[in-house]
């Protein structure tokens, strides 16, 4: 028997890699001879670097960069096994966890560190990039990142603007004379699972600003800055970055990647599945095991387990999904490729206990062991 394990992390509890180990042990407890293929998963958000480095036998790179509050932070990105593809989670350089809750202020937070990571990867020979958007503390439309890559944004006095979302309304001119010389040789694939435009009622500031510390008055000003930036880009460079689907992702980083770096914005899970050659490795599998921390209606909107299930369904392979929590609307997943799903919770417990990594590990192992005892008996 061959079993392919492809689970996302159980956010805040256990990583995709450790969760996969627990499931593997549960299977081996029943039958040590079962062939197991493990593919750690992510959907473009947290855990993407770790999953792709592990799946491709790549390497991690640590680099000191300018963080969201203009202070130095250590950020980690990955170089995949092909030695030419870098994978970067923008949150590593400008994420919300890097900003204490009492200091969250998208007027000042910058994406400059993301550009520094790209430059570092270019210097190490990478020309292909996989970018995971999400979790940013910023609303600067990626201008900070572009500044690190050599783009200059000038105010009415022909001086370079500073960092942060508040500076966008001061942009009057764009200078592209000194951009990084290797950028034209680079390709960018960006995992982006939102369709928000850059500004307006459904744009970056109004939809994502509050979680980044923006007040109602700040949101109005940030939105005006985004609109000003989009208009200057249209006038100076002839690019409409506002109406790109996903332009408003990660505080407008989607617009910067798609417009200035000609990136392809695509479904996070589909991008990851392609990169780890999931369709090739699923061949011959008798079962696929997937899962994440919570299975619910959002899972059917394109998250990792559904992407795995749809691919397995294409090849007529049964799919078992494991999760910490399961909601009432999870049954819709049975119609979308997941054969059956199970909660790993085996007793009443507090949220703190449920999030404990050791408890999660043990529960994943135990649940898998019991499932495969049943499978062995039936077969």
C-alpha positions as CSV (number, residue, x, y, z in Angstrom):
1,X,0.0,0.0,0.0
2,X,1.1,3.5,-0.8
3,X,0.0,6.5,1.2
4,X,0.7,10.2,0.4
5,X,0.6,12.7,3.2
6,X,0.1,16.3,2.3
7,X,-1.2,18.4,5.2
8,X,-1.0,22.1,5.9
9,X,0.2,23.4,9.3
10,X,-2.2,23.5,12.2
11,X,-1.7,27.2,12.7
12,X,-0.2,28.0,16.1
13,X,-0.1,24.4,17.1
14,X,2.1,22.2,14.9
15,X,4.0,22.6,11.6
16,X,3.2,20.7,8.4
17,X,6.5,18.8,8.8
18,X,5.9,17.7,12.4
19,X,2.3,16.9,11.7
20,X,3.3,14.7,8.8
21,X,5.7,12.9,11.1
22,X,3.0,12.2,13.5
23,X,0.7,10.8,10.8
24,X,3.5,8.7,9.4
25,X,4.2,7.2,12.8
26,X,0.5,6.4,13.2
27,X,0.6,4.5,9.9
28,X,3.8,2.6,10.8
29,X,2.3,1.6,14.2
30,X,-0.2,-0.5,12.2
31,X,2.0,-1.6,9.3
32,X,5.7,-0.8,9.0
33,X,5.7,-2.0,5.3
34,X,3.3,0.7,4.0
35,X,5.1,3.0,1.6
36,X,4.7,6.6,2.7
37,X,5.4,9.7,0.7
38,X,5.4,13.0,2.6
39,X,4.8,16.4,1.0
40,X,4.6,19.3,3.6
41,X,2.1,21.8,2.4
42,X,1.2,25.5,2.6
43,X,-1.2,27.7,0.7
44,X,1.1,30.7,0.2
45,X,0.8,32.0,3.7
46,X,2.7,31.0,6.9
47,X,4.8,27.9,6.4
48,X,5.3,28.3,2.7
49,X,9.1,28.7,2.9
50,X,9.5,25.7,5.2
51,X,7.2,23.4,3.2
52,X,8.9,24.2,-0.2
53,X,12.4,24.0,1.2
54,X,11.6,20.6,2.7
55,X,9.8,19.3,-0.4
56,X,12.7,20.3,-2.8
57,X,15.6,19.6,-0.5
58,X,16.6,23.3,-0.6
59,X,18.2,25.5,2.0
60,X,17.2,28.3,4.4
61,X,18.9,31.7,4.3
62,X,18.9,34.2,7.1
63,X,19.4,37.9,6.3
64,X,19.3,41.0,8.5
65,X,16.9,43.5,6.9
66,X,14.9,46.7,7.7
67,X,11.8,45.6,9.5
68,X,8.3,47.2,9.4
69,X,9.2,49.7,12.1
70,X,12.5,50.7,10.4
71,X,14.6,48.6,12.8
72,X,16.8,45.7,11.9
73,X,15.3,42.3,12.1
74,X,16.4,38.8,11.1
75,X,14.4,37.3,8.3
76,X,14.6,33.9,6.8
77,X,13.8,32.9,3.2
78,X,14.4,29.7,1.2
79,X,16.3,28.7,-1.9
80,X,14.8,25.6,-3.5
81,X,16.7,22.5,-4.6
82,X,17.2,23.9,-8.1
83,X,19.5,26.6,-6.7
84,X,17.8,29.3,-8.8
85,X,14.4,29.7,-7.2
86,X,14.0,31.8,-4.1
87,X,10.8,31.5,-2.0
88,X,10.0,34.5,0.3
89,X,7.1,35.1,2.7
90,X,6.7,38.8,2.9
91,X,5.6,38.5,6.6
92,X,9.2,37.4,7.4
93,X,10.3,41.0,6.7
94,X,7.2,43.1,7.3
95,X,4.7,40.8,9.2
96,X,2.3,41.7,11.9
97,X,4.1,39.5,14.5
98,X,7.1,41.8,14.1
99,X,5.1,44.7,15.4
100,X,3.9,44.9,19.0
101,X,0.1,45.5,19.1
102,X,0.6,48.9,20.7
103,X,2.9,50.0,17.9
104,X,0.8,48.9,14.9
105,X,0.6,51.9,12.6
106,X,0.4,51.5,8.8
107,X,1.3,55.2,8.4
108,X,4.9,54.3,9.2
109,X,5.3,50.5,8.6
110,X,7.4,49.7,5.5
111,X,8.0,46.7,3.1
112,X,11.6,47.8,2.5
113,X,12.9,44.5,4.0
114,X,11.1,42.5,1.3
115,X,13.1,44.2,-1.3
116,X,16.3,43.6,0.6
117,X,15.5,39.8,0.6
118,X,14.9,39.9,-3.1
119,X,18.3,41.7,-3.7
120,X,20.0,39.1,-1.5
121,X,18.6,36.2,-3.4
122,X,19.6,37.8,-6.7
123,X,23.1,38.1,-5.4
124,X,23.0,34.4,-4.6
125,X,22.1,33.6,-8.2
126,X,18.3,33.3,-8.0
127,X,16.3,34.6,-10.9
128,X,13.0,32.9,-10.2
129,X,10.9,33.9,-7.2
130,X,7.9,32.5,-5.4
131,X,6.3,35.0,-3.1
132,X,3.8,34.3,-0.3
133,X,1.7,37.3,0.4
134,X,-0.3,37.7,3.6
135,X,0.2,38.7,7.2
136,X,1.8,42.1,6.4
137,X,1.7,45.0,8.9
138,X,2.0,47.5,6.0
139,X,-0.2,49.6,3.7
140,X,2.5,51.2,1.6
141,X,1.5,49.6,-1.8
142,X,4.9,47.9,-1.9
143,X,6.7,51.2,-2.3
144,X,9.2,50.3,0.4
145,X,10.1,47.1,-1.4
146,X,10.5,48.9,-4.7
147,X,12.7,51.5,-3.0
148,X,15.0,48.7,-1.9
149,X,15.1,47.5,-5.5
150,X,16.2,50.9,-6.8
151,X,13.0,52.6,-7.7
152,X,12.8,56.3,-6.6
153,X,9.6,58.0,-5.6
154,X,9.9,61.8,-5.6
155,X,7.8,64.5,-3.9
156,X,6.9,67.9,-5.3
157,X,10.3,69.2,-4.4
158,X,12.0,66.4,-6.3
159,X,13.2,64.8,-3.1
160,X,12.8,61.1,-2.3
161,X,9.9,60.3,0.0
162,X,10.3,58.4,3.2
163,X,8.9,55.1,4.3
164,X,5.3,54.1,5.2
165,X,1.8,54.4,3.9
166,X,1.5,58.0,4.9
167,X,4.2,58.9,2.3
168,X,2.1,57.7,-0.7
169,X,0.1,60.9,-0.9
170,X,3.4,62.8,-1.4
171,X,4.5,61.0,-4.5
172,X,4.6,63.2,-7.6
173,X,7.1,61.5,-9.8
174,X,8.8,58.1,-10.3
175,X,12.4,57.6,-11.3
176,X,13.4,54.2,-12.7
177,X,16.9,55.0,-13.8
178,X,18.7,53.2,-11.0
179,X,16.6,50.0,-10.5
180,X,18.5,46.8,-9.9
181,X,20.1,45.7,-13.2
182,X,19.1,42.0,-12.9
183,X,15.4,42.6,-12.3
184,X,14.5,42.3,-15.9
185,X,15.9,38.8,-15.9
186,X,13.8,37.8,-12.9
187,X,10.4,36.1,-12.9
188,X,7.9,36.4,-10.0
189,X,5.1,34.0,-9.1
190,X,3.0,35.4,-6.3
191,X,0.6,33.3,-4.2
192,X,-2.4,35.6,-3.8
193,X,-5.9,34.3,-2.8
194,X,-7.8,37.6,-2.6
195,X,-9.2,39.7,-5.4
196,X,-9.3,43.2,-3.8
197,X,-8.4,46.2,-5.9
198,X,-5.8,48.7,-4.6
199,X,-8.0,51.4,-3.2
200,X,-11.7,52.1,-2.6
201,X,-14.3,50.5,-0.3
202,X,-12.9,47.0,-1.0
203,X,-9.3,48.1,-1.3
204,X,-6.2,47.5,0.9
205,X,-6.8,50.2,3.5
206,X,-10.5,49.7,4.1
207,X,-10.5,45.9,4.2
208,X,-7.2,45.1,5.8
209,X,-6.2,48.4,7.5
210,X,-8.0,47.9,10.8
211,X,-6.1,44.7,11.7
212,X,-2.9,46.7,11.1
213,X,-3.8,49.4,13.6
214,X,-5.5,51.9,11.3
215,X,-8.2,54.1,12.8
216,X,-11.2,55.3,10.7
217,X,-9.5,58.6,10.0
218,X,-6.2,56.9,9.1
219,X,-8.0,54.6,6.7
220,X,-9.3,57.5,4.7
221,X,-5.9,59.1,4.4
222,X,-4.2,55.8,3.5
223,X,-6.8,55.2,0.8
224,X,-6.2,58.6,-0.6
225,X,-2.5,57.8,-0.7
226,X,-3.1,54.5,-2.5
227,X,-5.3,56.3,-5.1
228,X,-2.6,59.0,-5.6
229,X,0.1,56.4,-6.1
230,X,-2.1,54.5,-8.6
231,X,-2.8,57.7,-10.5
232,X,0.9,58.7,-10.7
233,X,1.9,55.2,-11.9
234,X,-0.8,55.5,-14.6
235,X,0.4,58.9,-15.7
236,X,4.1,58.2,-15.5
237,X,4.4,54.6,-16.5
238,X,1.1,53.9,-18.3
239,X,0.2,51.0,-15.9
240,X,-3.3,50.6,-14.3
241,X,-2.3,48.9,-11.0
242,X,-5.6,49.7,-9.3
243,X,-7.8,47.3,-11.1
244,X,-5.5,44.2,-11.0
245,X,-7.3,41.4,-9.2
246,X,-5.3,41.1,-5.9
247,X,-3.7,44.5,-6.1
248,X,-4.8,45.2,-2.6
249,X,-3.3,42.1,-1.1
250,X,-0.7,42.6,1.7
251,X,-1.3,46.3,1.9
252,X,-0.9,46.8,-1.8
253,X,2.1,44.6,-2.3
254,X,0.0,42.7,-4.9
255,X,-0.1,45.9,-7.0
256,X,3.7,46.4,-6.8
257,X,4.5,42.9,-7.8
258,X,2.0,42.7,-10.6
259,X,2.7,46.2,-12.0
260,X,6.4,46.9,-11.4
261,X,7.8,43.4,-11.4
262,X,5.3,41.9,-13.9
263,X,4.5,39.1,-11.5
264,X,1.8,36.5,-12.0
265,X,-0.7,36.5,-9.2
266,X,-2.2,33.1,-8.7
267,X,-3.9,30.7,-6.3
268,X,-1.5,29.9,-3.5
269,X,-2.3,26.2,-3.2
270,X,-2.2,25.6,-7.0
271,X,1.2,27.3,-7.2
272,X,2.5,25.2,-4.3
273,X,1.2,22.0,-5.8
274,X,2.9,22.7,-9.1
275,X,6.2,23.5,-7.4
276,X,6.3,20.3,-5.4
277,X,5.2,18.2,-8.4
278,X,2.2,16.9,-6.5
279,X,0.5,15.3,-9.5
280,X,3.6,13.3,-10.3
281,X,4.1,12.1,-6.8
282,X,0.5,11.1,-6.2
283,X,0.7,8.5,-8.9
284,X,0.1,5.0,-7.6
285,X,-1.2,6.1,-4.2
286,X,-3.9,4.1,-2.5
287,X,-4.8,6.9,0.0
288,X,-4.1,10.6,0.4
289,X,-4.1,12.2,3.8
290,X,-4.6,15.9,4.1
291,X,-5.7,18.4,6.7
292,X,-5.2,21.6,8.6
293,X,-6.1,23.1,12.0
294,X,-9.7,23.7,11.2
295,X,-11.9,22.4,8.4
296,X,-14.8,24.6,7.7
297,X,-16.5,26.6,4.9
298,X,-13.3,28.5,4.2
299,X,-11.6,25.3,3.3
300,X,-13.9,25.1,0.2
301,X,-12.7,28.5,-0.9
302,X,-9.3,27.2,-2.2
303,X,-7.3,26.3,0.9
304,X,-4.6,23.6,0.9
305,X,-6.7,20.5,1.8
306,X,-9.2,21.2,-1.0
307,X,-6.4,21.7,-3.6
308,X,-5.0,18.3,-2.6
309,X,-8.5,16.7,-2.6
310,X,-9.3,17.9,-6.1
311,X,-6.1,16.6,-7.5
312,X,-6.6,13.2,-5.8
313,X,-10.2,13.1,-7.0
314,X,-8.9,13.5,-10.6
315,X,-6.9,10.3,-10.1
316,X,-9.7,8.5,-8.3
317,X,-7.8,8.2,-5.0
318,X,-9.7,8.3,-1.7
319,X,-8.8,11.3,0.5
320,X,-8.9,11.4,4.3
321,X,-8.8,14.8,6.0
322,X,-7.7,15.3,9.6
323,X,-8.3,18.5,11.6
324,X,-8.4,19.8,15.1
325,X,-11.8,21.4,14.7
326,X,-14.6,20.7,12.3
327,X,-17.6,23.0,11.7
328,X,-21.2,22.1,10.7
329,X,-20.6,23.2,7.1
330,X,-17.6,21.0,6.5
331,X,-19.9,18.3,4.9
332,X,-19.7,20.4,1.7
333,X,-16.2,19.1,1.3
334,X,-17.5,15.6,0.7
335,X,-18.8,16.8,-2.6
336,X,-15.5,18.5,-3.5
337,X,-13.2,15.5,-3.3
338,X,-12.6,14.8,0.4
339,X,-13.9,11.2,1.0
340,X,-14.1,11.5,4.8
341,X,-12.9,13.8,7.5
342,X,-12.1,13.4,11.1
343,X,-11.4,15.5,14.2
344,X,-8.3,14.4,16.1
345,X,-9.8,15.7,19.4
346,X,-10.4,12.7,21.6
347,X,-11.5,14.4,24.9
348,X,-12.9,17.7,26.1
349,X,-10.0,20.1,26.6
350,X,-9.2,23.8,26.8
351,X,-8.0,25.9,23.8
352,X,-4.6,26.0,25.4
353,X,-4.4,22.3,25.6
354,X,-5.8,21.9,22.1
355,X,-3.1,24.2,20.7
356,X,-0.3,22.4,22.6
357,X,2.1,20.9,19.9
358,X,2.7,17.7,21.8
359,X,-1.0,17.0,22.4
360,X,-1.6,17.7,18.7
361,X,1.2,15.4,17.7
362,X,0.0,12.6,19.9
363,X,-3.6,13.0,18.7
364,X,-2.7,13.0,15.1
365,X,-0.7,9.8,15.6
366,X,-3.5,8.1,17.6
367,X,-6.3,9.0,15.2
368,X,-4.2,7.9,12.2
369,X,-3.4,4.6,13.9
370,X,-7.0,3.8,14.5
371,X,-8.0,4.7,11.0
372,X,-5.4,2.4,9.5
373,X,-6.4,-0.4,11.8
374,X,-9.8,-0.2,10.3
375,X,-8.4,0.1,6.7
376,X,-6.2,-3.0,7.3
377,X,-9.1,-5.0,8.7
378,X,-11.3,-4.1,5.7
379,X,-8.6,-4.8,3.1
